[in-house]
Amino acid sequence: MKKSYQEIFSENLTAIMKENKVNKKEVSLAIGCSDSVVSKWILMRSEPTLSNICKLCEYLNCQPNDLLEE
């Protein structure tokens, strides 16, 4: 079964955060949103804006494809 965009994003974000040894609070502070917003992305309850994807990439030193593709 094909994974949804939210599943792919959630898994990739979680893995990249682990690689960078950062938690939701640190990510949220770095990109200027609440940690509950980051939690919602991880729990697949909402999707980040393009602006937040760009901020995540800058903070986590990755490319958009790293977050958005399987």
All heavy atoms as TSV, in Angstrom:
chain	resi	resn	atom	element	x	y	z
A	1	MET	N	N	0.837	-1.197	0.000
A	1	MET	CA	C	0.000	0.000	0.000
A	1	MET	C	C	0.879	1.257	0.000
A	1	MET	O	O	1.865	1.330	0.721
A	1	MET	CB	C	-0.894	-0.014	1.239
A	1	MET	CG	C	-1.968	1.022	1.211
A	1	MET	SD	S	-3.164	0.682	2.533
A	1	MET	CE	C	-3.503	2.331	3.019
A	2	LYS	N	N	0.486	2.209	-0.805
A	2	LYS	CA	C	1.254	3.444	-0.935
A	2	LYS	C	C	1.082	4.311	0.320
A	2	LYS	O	O	-0.024	4.461	0.833
A	2	LYS	CB	C	0.763	4.203	-2.172
A	2	LYS	CG	C	1.618	5.386	-2.525
A	2	LYS	CD	C	1.269	5.861	-3.931
A	2	LYS	CE	C	1.850	7.184	-4.290
A	2	LYS	NZ	N	3.197	7.463	-3.959
A	3	LYS	N	N	2.186	4.849	0.799
A	3	LYS	CA	C	2.133	5.714	1.980
A	3	LYS	C	C	1.619	7.090	1.605
A	3	LYS	O	O	1.875	7.587	0.513
A	3	LYS	CB	C	3.534	5.863	2.582
A	3	LYS	CG	C	4.062	4.626	3.245
A	3	LYS	CD	C	5.411	4.899	3.851
A	3	LYS	CE	C	5.990	3.644	4.454
A	3	LYS	NZ	N	7.340	3.867	4.958
A	4	SER	N	N	0.938	7.710	2.541
A	4	SER	CA	C	0.449	9.075	2.326
A	4	SER	C	C	1.607	10.058	2.483
A	4	SER	O	O	2.641	9.742	3.085
A	4	SER	CB	C	-0.656	9.419	3.324
A	4	SER	OG	O	-0.113	9.584	4.621
A	5	TYR	N	N	1.394	11.250	1.955
A	5	TYR	CA	C	2.374	12.333	2.107
A	5	TYR	C	C	2.687	12.542	3.583
A	5	TYR	O	O	3.839	12.700	3.976
A	5	TYR	CB	C	1.814	13.605	1.465
A	5	TYR	CG	C	2.436	14.879	1.965
A	5	TYR	CD1	C	3.691	15.284	1.513
A	5	TYR	CD2	C	1.795	15.673	2.915
A	5	TYR	CE1	C	4.282	16.441	1.986
A	5	TYR	CE2	C	2.376	16.831	3.388
A	5	TYR	CZ	C	3.619	17.201	2.921
A	5	TYR	OH	O	4.205	18.347	3.400
A	6	GLN	N	N	1.644	12.529	4.417
A	6	GLN	CA	C	1.843	12.775	5.850
A	6	GLN	C	C	2.675	11.671	6.501
A	6	GLN	O	O	3.519	11.952	7.352
A	6	GLN	CB	C	0.502	12.913	6.568
A	6	GLN	CG	C	-0.182	14.232	6.259
A	6	GLN	CD	C	-1.526	14.342	6.951
A	6	GLN	OE1	O	-2.304	13.401	6.963
A	6	GLN	NE2	N	-1.800	15.503	7.511
A	7	GLU	N	N	2.444	10.416	6.110
A	7	GLU	CA	C	3.236	9.311	6.665
A	7	GLU	C	C	4.706	9.457	6.295
A	7	GLU	O	O	5.587	9.294	7.142
A	7	GLU	CB	C	2.738	7.967	6.121
A	7	GLU	CG	C	1.453	7.472	6.729
A	7	GLU	CD	C	1.016	6.172	6.084
A	7	GLU	OE1	O	0.588	6.191	4.921
A	7	GLU	OE2	O	1.130	5.129	6.775
A	8	ILE	N	N	4.954	9.746	5.021
A	8	ILE	CA	C	6.328	9.901	4.539
A	8	ILE	C	C	7.013	11.052	5.270
A	8	ILE	O	O	8.125	10.907	5.778
A	8	ILE	CB	C	6.346	10.129	3.013
A	8	ILE	CG1	C	5.858	8.873	2.293
A	8	ILE	CG2	C	7.740	10.535	2.533
A	8	ILE	CD1	C	5.525	9.088	0.824
A	9	PHE	N	N	6.323	12.202	5.343
A	9	PHE	CA	C	6.903	13.370	6.015
A	9	PHE	C	C	7.190	13.056	7.482
A	9	PHE	O	O	8.269	13.357	7.995
A	9	PHE	CB	C	5.976	14.587	5.894
A	9	PHE	CG	C	6.536	15.799	6.554
A	9	PHE	CD1	C	7.478	16.578	5.906
A	9	PHE	CD2	C	6.158	16.149	7.844
A	9	PHE	CE1	C	8.040	17.687	6.532
A	9	PHE	CE2	C	6.698	17.249	8.468
A	9	PHE	CZ	C	7.643	18.024	7.814
A	10	SER	N	N	6.236	12.440	8.170
A	10	SER	CA	C	6.394	12.107	9.587
A	10	SER	C	C	7.596	11.199	9.818
A	10	SER	O	O	8.426	11.465	10.699
A	10	SER	CB	C	5.118	11.429	10.097
A	10	SER	OG	O	5.311	10.925	11.391
A	11	GLU	N	N	7.704	10.135	9.024
A	11	GLU	CA	C	8.822	9.198	9.183
A	11	GLU	C	C	10.157	9.878	8.894
A	11	GLU	O	O	11.127	9.688	9.628
A	11	GLU	CB	C	8.636	8.000	8.241
A	11	GLU	CG	C	7.525	7.078	8.680
A	11	GLU	CD	C	7.229	5.978	7.669
A	11	GLU	OE1	O	7.984	5.829	6.675
A	11	GLU	OE2	O	6.232	5.261	7.881
A	12	ASN	N	N	10.198	10.673	7.822
A	12	ASN	CA	C	11.447	11.343	7.455
A	12	ASN	C	C	11.851	12.389	8.485
A	12	ASN	O	O	13.019	12.468	8.869
A	12	ASN	CB	C	11.329	11.984	6.069
A	12	ASN	CG	C	11.233	10.960	4.958
A	12	ASN	OD1	O	11.533	9.788	5.138
A	12	ASN	ND2	N	10.814	11.398	3.793
A	13	LEU	N	N	10.891	13.182	8.947
A	13	LEU	CA	C	11.195	14.198	9.947
A	13	LEU	C	C	11.716	13.545	11.233
A	13	LEU	O	O	12.720	13.976	11.794
A	13	LEU	CB	C	9.966	15.062	10.248
A	13	LEU	CG	C	10.140	16.116	11.339
A	13	LEU	CD1	C	11.267	17.093	10.985
A	13	LEU	CD2	C	8.833	16.870	11.564
A	14	THR	N	N	11.052	12.496	11.673
A	14	THR	CA	C	11.464	11.789	12.887
A	14	THR	C	C	12.886	11.257	12.742
A	14	THR	O	O	13.720	11.423	13.648
A	14	THR	CB	C	10.483	10.639	13.197
A	14	THR	OG1	O	9.165	11.188	13.344
A	14	THR	CG2	C	10.870	9.908	14.472
A	15	ALA	N	N	13.194	10.646	11.596
A	15	ALA	CA	C	14.528	10.083	11.369
A	15	ALA	C	C	15.599	11.177	11.326
A	15	ALA	O	O	16.674	11.028	11.923
A	15	ALA	CB	C	14.535	9.282	10.067
A	16	ILE	N	N	15.299	12.276	10.643
A	16	ILE	CA	C	16.280	13.364	10.525
A	16	ILE	C	C	16.499	14.046	11.881
A	16	ILE	O	O	17.625	14.413	12.217
A	16	ILE	CB	C	15.857	14.365	9.428
A	16	ILE	CG1	C	15.934	13.682	8.051
A	16	ILE	CG2	C	16.730	15.611	9.442
A	16	ILE	CD1	C	15.284	14.455	6.919
A	17	MET	N	N	15.435	14.193	12.659
A	17	MET	CA	C	15.591	14.753	14.006
A	17	MET	C	C	16.487	13.847	14.848
A	17	MET	O	O	17.344	14.325	15.581
A	17	MET	CB	C	14.219	14.921	14.677
A	17	MET	CG	C	13.418	16.086	14.140
A	17	MET	SD	S	11.708	16.116	14.745
A	17	MET	CE	C	11.935	16.187	16.517
A	18	LYS	N	N	16.298	12.537	14.729
A	18	LYS	CA	C	17.112	11.575	15.469
A	18	LYS	C	C	18.583	11.683	15.057
A	18	LYS	O	O	19.471	11.699	15.901
A	18	LYS	CB	C	16.582	10.160	15.214
A	18	LYS	CG	C	16.742	9.215	16.377
A	18	LYS	CD	C	16.019	7.907	16.138
A	18	LYS	CE	C	14.581	8.019	16.639
A	18	LYS	NZ	N	13.856	6.751	16.589
A	19	GLU	N	N	18.816	11.754	13.736
A	19	GLU	CA	C	20.187	11.896	13.222
A	19	GLU	C	C	20.863	13.151	13.768
A	19	GLU	O	O	22.054	13.148	14.055
A	19	GLU	CB	C	20.179	11.993	11.696
A	19	GLU	CG	C	19.897	10.708	10.969
A	19	GLU	CD	C	19.671	10.928	9.480
A	19	GLU	OE1	O	20.083	11.977	8.934
A	19	GLU	OE2	O	19.064	10.033	8.853
A	20	ASN	N	N	20.087	14.230	13.879
A	20	ASN	CA	C	20.616	15.506	14.355
A	20	ASN	C	C	20.587	15.629	15.873
A	20	ASN	O	O	20.994	16.652	16.422
A	20	ASN	CB	C	19.833	16.662	13.724
A	20	ASN	CG	C	20.217	16.909	12.287
A	20	ASN	OD1	O	21.163	17.631	12.013
A	20	ASN	ND2	N	19.503	16.292	11.360
A	21	LYS	N	N	20.053	14.603	16.538
A	21	LYS	CA	C	19.954	14.577	18.006
A	21	LYS	C	C	19.236	15.816	18.558
A	21	LYS	O	O	19.712	16.483	19.477
A	21	LYS	CB	C	21.343	14.431	18.635
A	21	LYS	CG	C	22.030	13.129	18.293
A	21	LYS	CD	C	23.420	13.054	18.906
A	21	LYS	CE	C	24.109	11.754	18.643
A	21	LYS	NZ	N	24.467	11.487	17.257
A	22	VAL	N	N	18.078	16.111	17.962
A	22	VAL	CA	C	17.256	17.230	18.439
A	22	VAL	C	C	15.848	16.724	18.739
A	22	VAL	O	O	15.386	15.746	18.161
A	22	VAL	CB	C	17.187	18.388	17.408
A	22	VAL	CG1	C	18.538	19.049	17.242
A	22	VAL	CG2	C	16.635	17.935	16.065
A	23	ASN	N	N	15.193	17.407	19.679
A	23	ASN	CA	C	13.822	17.028	20.024
A	23	ASN	C	C	12.825	18.047	19.457
A	23	ASN	O	O	13.213	19.044	18.859
A	23	ASN	CB	C	13.676	16.856	21.539
A	23	ASN	CG	C	13.965	18.136	22.300
A	23	ASN	OD1	O	13.660	19.237	21.843
A	23	ASN	ND2	N	14.559	18.002	23.479
A	24	LYS	N	N	11.533	17.764	19.668
A	24	LYS	CA	C	10.476	18.634	19.128
A	24	LYS	C	C	10.599	20.067	19.624
A	24	LYS	O	O	10.394	21.010	18.871
A	24	LYS	CB	C	9.096	18.083	19.507
A	24	LYS	CG	C	8.745	16.796	18.803
A	24	LYS	CD	C	7.398	16.292	19.214
A	24	LYS	CE	C	7.518	15.587	20.537
A	24	LYS	NZ	N	6.390	14.739	20.897
A	25	LYS	N	N	10.940	20.216	20.888
A	25	LYS	CA	C	11.065	21.555	21.479
A	25	LYS	C	C	12.172	22.352	20.782
A	25	LYS	O	O	11.983	23.517	20.441
A	25	LYS	CB	C	11.351	21.426	22.981
A	25	LYS	CG	C	11.333	22.721	23.728
A	25	LYS	CD	C	9.902	23.195	23.924
A	25	LYS	CE	C	9.863	24.413	24.810
A	25	LYS	NZ	N	8.545	25.028	24.788
A	26	GLU	N	N	13.313	21.717	20.577
A	26	GLU	CA	C	14.430	22.395	19.913
A	26	GLU	C	C	14.078	22.775	18.478
A	26	GLU	O	O	14.395	23.876	18.023
A	26	GLU	CB	C	15.672	21.493	19.927
A	26	GLU	CG	C	16.244	21.297	21.321
A	26	GLU	CD	C	17.232	20.157	21.415
A	26	GLU	OE1	O	16.990	19.074	20.839
A	26	GLU	OE2	O	18.269	20.356	22.079
A	27	VAL	N	N	13.409	21.870	17.775
A	27	VAL	CA	C	12.989	22.160	16.396
A	27	VAL	C	C	12.009	23.319	16.385
A	27	VAL	O	O	12.144	24.263	15.599
A	27	VAL	CB	C	12.372	20.910	15.723
A	27	VAL	CG1	C	11.736	21.259	14.390
A	27	VAL	CG2	C	13.424	19.828	15.543
A	28	SER	N	N	11.031	23.278	17.267
A	28	SER	CA	C	10.005	24.324	17.286
A	28	SER	C	C	10.605	25.692	17.595
A	28	SER	O	O	10.250	26.683	16.953
A	28	SER	CB	C	8.890	23.986	18.275
A	28	SER	OG	O	9.363	23.982	19.600
A	29	LEU	N	N	11.531	25.748	18.533
A	29	LEU	CA	C	12.185	27.015	18.857
A	29	LEU	C	C	12.994	27.535	17.670
A	29	LEU	O	O	12.986	28.728	17.381
A	29	LEU	CB	C	13.096	26.859	20.079
A	29	LEU	CG	C	12.392	26.722	21.428
A	29	LEU	CD1	C	13.396	26.339	22.510
A	29	LEU	CD2	C	11.667	27.997	21.794
A	30	ALA	N	N	13.666	26.635	16.973
A	30	ALA	CA	C	14.528	27.022	15.850
A	30	ALA	C	C	13.729	27.562	14.663
A	30	ALA	O	O	14.188	28.466	13.974
A	30	ALA	CB	C	15.374	25.841	15.412
A	31	ILE	N	N	12.533	27.003	14.452
A	31	ILE	CA	C	11.771	27.447	13.272
A	31	ILE	C	C	10.637	28.407	13.611
A	31	ILE	O	O	9.948	28.875	12.717
A	31	ILE	CB	C	11.259	26.253	12.437
A	31	ILE	CG1	C	10.181	25.456	13.179
A	31	ILE	CG2	C	12.407	25.350	12.019
A	31	ILE	CD1	C	9.452	24.475	12.296
A	32	GLY	N	N	10.453	28.684	14.893
A	32	GLY	CA	C	9.475	29.691	15.296
A	32	GLY	C	C	8.036	29.232	15.325
A	32	GLY	O	O	7.127	29.959	14.921
A	33	CYS	N	N	7.817	28.014	15.802
A	33	CYS	CA	C	6.435	27.552	16.001
A	33	CYS	C	C	6.377	26.823	17.340
A	33	CYS	O	O	7.394	26.650	18.000
A	33	CYS	CB	C	5.997	26.638	14.847
A	33	CYS	SG	S	6.823	25.046	14.798
A	34	SER	N	N	5.196	26.407	17.734
A	34	SER	CA	C	5.080	25.713	19.023
A	34	SER	C	C	5.447	24.243	18.861
A	34	SER	O	O	5.364	23.681	17.768
A	34	SER	CB	C	3.661	25.842	19.576
A	34	SER	OG	O	2.770	25.066	18.804
A	35	ASP	N	N	5.855	23.628	19.972
A	35	ASP	CA	C	6.204	22.210	19.885
A	35	ASP	C	C	4.982	21.349	19.595
A	35	ASP	O	O	5.094	20.261	19.049
A	35	ASP	CB	C	6.978	21.719	21.114
A	35	ASP	CG	C	6.280	21.962	22.426
A	35	ASP	OD1	O	5.428	22.854	22.495
A	35	ASP	OD2	O	6.604	21.266	23.398
A	36	SER	N	N	3.781	21.857	19.906
A	36	SER	CA	C	2.568	21.093	19.581
A	36	SER	C	C	2.351	21.026	18.069
A	36	SER	O	O	1.822	20.047	17.554
A	36	SER	CB	C	1.336	21.663	20.285
A	36	SER	OG	O	1.026	22.941	19.796
A	37	VAL	N	N	2.802	22.050	17.352
A	37	VAL	CA	C	2.704	22.031	15.884
A	37	VAL	C	C	3.616	20.931	15.335
A	37	VAL	O	O	3.204	20.144	14.474
A	37	VAL	CB	C	3.073	23.407	15.282
A	37	VAL	CG1	C	3.237	23.333	13.775
A	37	VAL	CG2	C	2.023	24.439	15.642
A	38	VAL	N	N	4.840	20.857	15.845
A	38	VAL	CA	C	5.772	19.818	15.404
A	38	VAL	C	C	5.197	18.439	15.762
A	38	VAL	O	O	5.263	17.502	14.958
A	38	VAL	CB	C	7.183	20.019	16.015
A	38	VAL	CG1	C	8.124	18.905	15.605
A	38	VAL	CG2	C	7.758	21.372	15.591
A	39	SER	N	N	4.603	18.321	16.929
A	39	SER	CA	C	3.962	17.059	17.331
A	39	SER	C	C	2.861	16.664	16.355
A	39	SER	O	O	2.750	15.491	15.988
A	39	SER	CB	C	3.356	17.170	18.732
A	39	SER	OG	O	4.361	17.261	19.697
A	40	LYS	N	N	2.065	17.630	15.938
A	40	LYS	CA	C	0.976	17.339	14.987
A	40	LYS	C	C	1.516	16.841	13.654
A	40	LYS	O	O	0.917	15.975	13.024
A	40	LYS	CB	C	0.099	18.568	14.777
A	40	LYS	CG	C	-0.801	18.860	15.956
A	40	LYS	CD	C	-1.635	20.101	15.724
A	40	LYS	CE	C	-2.461	20.419	16.952
A	40	LYS	NZ	N	-3.227	21.659	16.790
A	41	TRP	N	N	2.657	17.379	13.225
A	41	TRP	CA	C	3.270	16.880	11.980
A	41	TRP	C	C	3.701	15.438	12.158
A	41	TRP	O	O	3.455	14.595	11.298
A	41	TRP	CB	C	4.478	17.714	11.586
A	41	TRP	CG	C	4.205	19.149	11.302
A	41	TRP	CD1	C	3.001	19.709	10.954
A	41	TRP	CD2	C	5.140	20.222	11.342
A	41	TRP	NE1	N	3.142	21.070	10.778
A	41	TRP	CE2	C	4.449	21.401	11.009
A	41	TRP	CE3	C	6.499	20.304	11.621
A	41	TRP	CZ2	C	5.072	22.644	10.943
A	41	TRP	CZ3	C	7.123	21.537	11.565
A	41	TRP	CH2	C	6.411	22.698	11.228
A	42	ILE	N	N	4.337	15.142	13.286
A	42	ILE	CA	C	4.831	13.793	13.542
A	42	ILE	C	C	3.680	12.806	13.707
A	42	ILE	O	O	3.754	11.664	13.253
A	42	ILE	CB	C	5.772	13.789	14.770
A	42	ILE	CG1	C	7.061	14.554	14.415
A	42	ILE	CG2	C	6.094	12.366	15.224
A	42	ILE	CD1	C	7.971	14.848	15.583
A	43	LEU	N	N	2.599	13.254	14.327
A	43	LEU	CA	C	1.428	12.395	14.546
A	43	LEU	C	C	0.485	12.378	13.338
A	43	LEU	O	O	-0.578	11.767	13.390
A	43	LEU	CB	C	0.666	12.849	15.785
A	43	LEU	CG	C	1.440	12.727	17.098
A	43	LEU	CD1	C	0.675	13.398	18.231
A	43	LEU	CD2	C	1.712	11.272	17.423
A	44	MET	N	N	0.868	13.071	12.268
A	44	MET	CA	C	0.109	13.124	11.012
A	44	MET	C	C	-1.268	13.764	11.182
A	44	MET	O	O	-2.230	13.375	10.545
A	44	MET	CB	C	-0.020	11.730	10.394
A	44	MET	CG	C	1.313	11.123	10.028
A	44	MET	SD	S	1.192	9.453	9.397
A	44	MET	CE	C	1.117	8.521	10.925
A	45	ARG	N	N	-1.352	14.753	12.058
A	45	ARG	CA	C	-2.623	15.457	12.276
A	45	ARG	C	C	-2.684	16.764	11.501
A	45	ARG	O	O	-3.741	17.378	11.396
A	45	ARG	CB	C	-2.834	15.708	13.763
A	45	ARG	CG	C	-3.022	14.412	14.513
A	45	ARG	CD	C	-3.636	14.623	15.875
A	45	ARG	NE	N	-3.848	13.338	16.520
A	45	ARG	CZ	C	-3.379	13.017	17.713
A	45	ARG	NH1	N	-2.676	13.886	18.401
A	45	ARG	NH2	N	-3.621	11.833	18.230
A	46	SER	N	N	-1.533	17.232	11.019
A	46	SER	CA	C	-1.493	18.432	10.180
A	46	SER	C	C	-0.252	18.380	9.309
A	46	SER	O	O	0.608	17.516	9.500
A	46	SER	CB	C	-1.517	19.711	11.028
A	46	SER	OG	O	-0.286	19.876	11.698
A	47	GLU	N	N	-0.182	19.295	8.358
A	47	GLU	CA	C	0.944	19.342	7.435
A	47	GLU	C	C	1.637	20.694	7.557
A	47	GLU	O	O	0.979	21.710	7.763
A	47	GLU	CB	C	0.450	19.160	5.995
A	47	GLU	CG	C	-0.230	17.836	5.770
A	47	GLU	CD	C	-0.832	17.717	4.378
A	47	GLU	OE1	O	-0.668	18.638	3.555
A	47	GLU	OE2	O	-1.472	16.694	4.124
A	48	PRO	N	N	2.959	20.710	7.397
A	48	PRO	CA	C	3.684	21.982	7.480
A	48	PRO	C	C	3.461	22.831	6.231
A	48	PRO	O	O	3.200	22.293	5.152
A	48	PRO	CB	C	5.143	21.537	7.577
A	48	PRO	CG	C	5.178	20.237	6.852
A	48	PRO	CD	C	3.852	19.589	7.147
A	49	THR	N	N	3.572	24.121	6.397
A	49	THR	CA	C	3.523	25.021	5.246
A	49	THR	C	C	4.855	24.918	4.496
A	49	THR	O	O	5.845	24.433	5.046
A	49	THR	CB	C	3.330	26.480	5.693
A	49	THR	OG1	O	4.464	26.838	6.511
A	49	THR	CG2	C	2.037	26.678	6.466
A	50	LEU	N	N	4.874	25.412	3.292
A	50	LEU	CA	C	6.119	25.429	2.518
A	50	LEU	C	C	7.183	26.234	3.253
A	50	LEU	O	O	8.354	25.854	3.305
A	50	LEU	CB	C	5.862	26.001	1.122
A	50	LEU	CG	C	7.046	25.999	0.176
A	50	LEU	CD1	C	7.631	24.607	0.011
A	50	LEU	CD2	C	6.632	26.549	-1.169
A	51	SER	N	N	6.759	27.331	3.858
A	51	SER	CA	C	7.671	28.167	4.634
A	51	SER	C	C	8.313	27.373	5.770
A	51	SER	O	O	9.528	27.451	5.998
A	51	SER	CB	C	6.904	29.374	5.186
A	51	SER	OG	O	7.692	30.084	6.092
A	52	ASN	N	N	7.519	26.582	6.478
A	52	ASN	CA	C	8.063	25.782	7.581
A	52	ASN	C	C	8.943	24.645	7.077
A	52	ASN	O	O	9.926	24.288	7.731
A	52	ASN	CB	C	6.945	25.249	8.477
A	52	ASN	CG	C	6.452	26.292	9.447
A	52	ASN	OD1	O	7.187	27.206	9.819
A	52	ASN	ND2	N	5.214	26.179	9.862
A	53	ILE	N	N	8.626	24.091	5.915
A	53	ILE	CA	C	9.492	23.066	5.336
A	53	ILE	C	C	10.865	23.671	5.047
A	53	ILE	O	O	11.896	23.070	5.345
A	53	ILE	CB	C	8.866	22.449	4.064
A	53	ILE	CG1	C	7.659	21.586	4.463
A	53	ILE	CG2	C	9.893	21.616	3.291
A	53	ILE	CD1	C	6.836	21.084	3.296
A	54	CYS	N	N	10.880	24.878	4.502
A	54	CYS	CA	C	12.156	25.562	4.219
A	54	CYS	C	C	12.940	25.813	5.503
A	54	CYS	O	O	14.159	25.598	5.547
A	54	CYS	CB	C	11.907	26.877	3.485
A	54	CYS	SG	S	11.287	26.651	1.813
A	55	LYS	N	N	12.252	26.250	6.562
A	55	LYS	CA	C	12.917	26.493	7.848
A	55	LYS	C	C	13.462	25.193	8.439
A	55	LYS	O	O	14.562	25.165	8.994
A	55	LYS	CB	C	11.944	27.137	8.838
A	55	LYS	CG	C	11.572	28.567	8.492
A	55	LYS	CD	C	10.527	29.078	9.465
A	55	LYS	CE	C	9.947	30.412	9.041
A	55	LYS	NZ	N	8.859	30.823	9.935
A	56	LEU	N	N	12.674	24.110	8.312
A	56	LEU	CA	C	13.141	22.804	8.793
A	56	LEU	C	C	14.410	22.379	8.066
A	56	LEU	O	O	15.363	21.918	8.694
A	56	LEU	CB	C	12.056	21.733	8.575
A	56	LEU	CG	C	10.887	21.722	9.540
A	56	LEU	CD1	C	9.782	20.811	9.017
A	56	LEU	CD2	C	11.321	21.285	10.924
A	57	CYS	N	N	14.409	22.546	6.750
A	57	CYS	CA	C	15.580	22.153	5.956
A	57	CYS	C	C	16.816	22.942	6.366
A	57	CYS	O	O	17.904	22.378	6.492
A	57	CYS	CB	C	15.299	22.348	4.463
A	57	CYS	SG	S	14.132	21.142	3.815
A	58	GLU	N	N	16.624	24.223	6.594
A	58	GLU	CA	C	17.752	25.059	7.007
A	58	GLU	C	C	18.282	24.615	8.373
A	58	GLU	O	O	19.479	24.433	8.558
A	58	GLU	CB	C	17.319	26.523	7.047
A	58	GLU	CG	C	18.471	27.485	7.211
A	58	GLU	CD	C	18.020	28.925	7.082
A	58	GLU	OE1	O	17.217	29.244	6.189
A	58	GLU	OE2	O	18.482	29.737	7.904
A	59	TYR	N	N	17.385	24.406	9.317
A	59	TYR	CA	C	17.784	24.026	10.668
A	59	TYR	C	C	18.378	22.620	10.718
A	59	TYR	O	O	19.376	22.374	11.395
A	59	TYR	CB	C	16.593	24.120	11.628
A	59	TYR	CG	C	16.915	23.671	13.021
A	59	TYR	CD1	C	17.832	24.372	13.797
A	59	TYR	CD2	C	16.328	22.534	13.578
A	59	TYR	CE1	C	18.157	23.954	15.080
A	59	TYR	CE2	C	16.643	22.109	14.850
A	59	TYR	CZ	C	17.559	22.827	15.604
A	59	TYR	OH	O	17.880	22.411	16.868
A	60	LEU	N	N	17.759	21.675	10.000
A	60	LEU	CA	C	18.195	20.278	10.059
A	60	LEU	C	C	19.252	19.936	9.010
A	60	LEU	O	O	19.671	18.786	8.906
A	60	LEU	CB	C	16.976	19.349	9.899
A	60	LEU	CG	C	15.923	19.451	11.003
A	60	LEU	CD1	C	14.670	18.686	10.617
A	60	LEU	CD2	C	16.478	18.963	12.333
A	61	ASN	N	N	19.654	20.947	8.251
A	61	ASN	CA	C	20.691	20.773	7.230
A	61	ASN	C	C	20.342	19.643	6.260
A	61	ASN	O	O	21.107	18.691	6.083
A	61	ASN	CB	C	22.061	20.530	7.883
A	61	ASN	CG	C	23.185	20.705	6.895
A	61	ASN	OD1	O	23.084	21.479	5.949
A	61	ASN	ND2	N	24.265	19.985	7.113
A	62	CYS	N	N	19.140	19.744	5.670
A	62	CYS	CA	C	18.706	18.741	4.712
A	62	CYS	C	C	18.002	19.426	3.538
A	62	CYS	O	O	17.818	20.633	3.559
A	62	CYS	CB	C	17.780	17.718	5.384
A	62	CYS	SG	S	16.207	18.403	5.975
A	63	GLN	N	N	17.630	18.648	2.567
A	63	GLN	CA	C	16.926	19.148	1.396
A	63	GLN	C	C	15.439	18.833	1.518
A	63	GLN	O	O	15.076	17.864	2.198
A	63	GLN	CB	C	17.477	18.485	0.120
A	63	GLN	CG	C	18.944	18.771	-0.140
A	63	GLN	CD	C	19.204	20.247	-0.352
A	63	GLN	OE1	O	18.498	20.925	-1.096
A	63	GLN	NE2	N	20.208	20.770	0.343
A	64	PRO	N	N	14.574	19.603	0.851
A	64	PRO	CA	C	13.134	19.287	0.888
A	64	PRO	C	C	12.836	17.839	0.502
A	64	PRO	O	O	11.988	17.194	1.130
A	64	PRO	CB	C	12.523	20.278	-0.102
A	64	PRO	CG	C	13.462	21.441	-0.073
A	64	PRO	CD	C	14.835	20.837	0.111
A	65	ASN	N	N	13.553	17.317	-0.482
A	65	ASN	CA	C	13.335	15.927	-0.895
A	65	ASN	C	C	13.587	14.944	0.242
A	65	ASN	O	O	12.953	13.885	0.322
A	65	ASN	CB	C	14.224	15.551	-2.076
A	65	ASN	CG	C	13.797	16.214	-3.352
A	65	ASN	OD1	O	12.752	16.860	-3.419
A	65	ASN	ND2	N	14.595	16.076	-4.383
A	66	ASP	N	N	14.518	15.281	1.138
A	66	ASP	CA	C	14.814	14.416	2.275
A	66	ASP	C	C	13.599	14.279	3.190
A	66	ASP	O	O	13.412	13.241	3.838
A	66	ASP	CB	C	15.988	14.956	3.092
A	66	ASP	CG	C	17.283	15.019	2.294
A	66	ASP	OD1	O	17.462	14.215	1.354
A	66	ASP	OD2	O	18.107	15.894	2.592
A	67	LEU	N	N	12.793	15.322	3.247
A	67	LEU	CA	C	11.590	15.307	4.097
A	67	LEU	C	C	10.358	14.779	3.357
A	67	LEU	O	O	9.478	14.183	3.969
A	67	LEU	CB	C	11.285	16.715	4.604
A	67	LEU	CG	C	12.247	17.292	5.630
A	67	LEU	CD1	C	11.984	18.778	5.832
A	67	LEU	CD2	C	12.136	16.549	6.960
A	68	LEU	N	N	10.305	15.015	2.058
A	68	LEU	CA	C	9.055	14.795	1.323
A	68	LEU	C	C	8.987	13.532	0.477
A	68	LEU	O	O	7.916	13.167	0.014
A	68	LEU	CB	C	8.776	16.006	0.424
A	68	LEU	CG	C	8.700	17.352	1.150
A	68	LEU	CD1	C	8.618	18.497	0.150
A	68	LEU	CD2	C	7.527	17.390	2.099
A	69	GLU	N	N	10.126	12.865	0.275
A	69	GLU	CA	C	10.121	11.682	-0.585
A	69	GLU	C	C	10.533	10.426	0.177
A	69	GLU	O	O	11.314	10.503	1.105
A	69	GLU	CB	C	11.067	11.882	-1.777
A	69	GLU	CG	C	10.596	12.983	-2.713
A	69	GLU	CD	C	11.530	13.200	-3.894
A	69	GLU	OE1	O	12.574	12.519	-3.979
A	69	GLU	OE2	O	11.215	14.067	-4.718
A	70	GLU	N	N	9.990	9.289	-0.271
A	70	GLU	CA	C	10.323	8.008	0.360
A	70	GLU	C	C	11.768	7.647	0.116
A	70	GLU	O	O	12.345	7.960	-0.893
A	70	GLU	CB	C	9.439	6.895	-0.191
A	70	GLU	CG	C	8.123	6.830	0.539
A	70	GLU	CD	C	7.348	5.567	0.189
A	70	GLU	OE1	O	6.611	5.604	-0.794
A	70	GLU	OE2	O	7.501	4.582	0.919
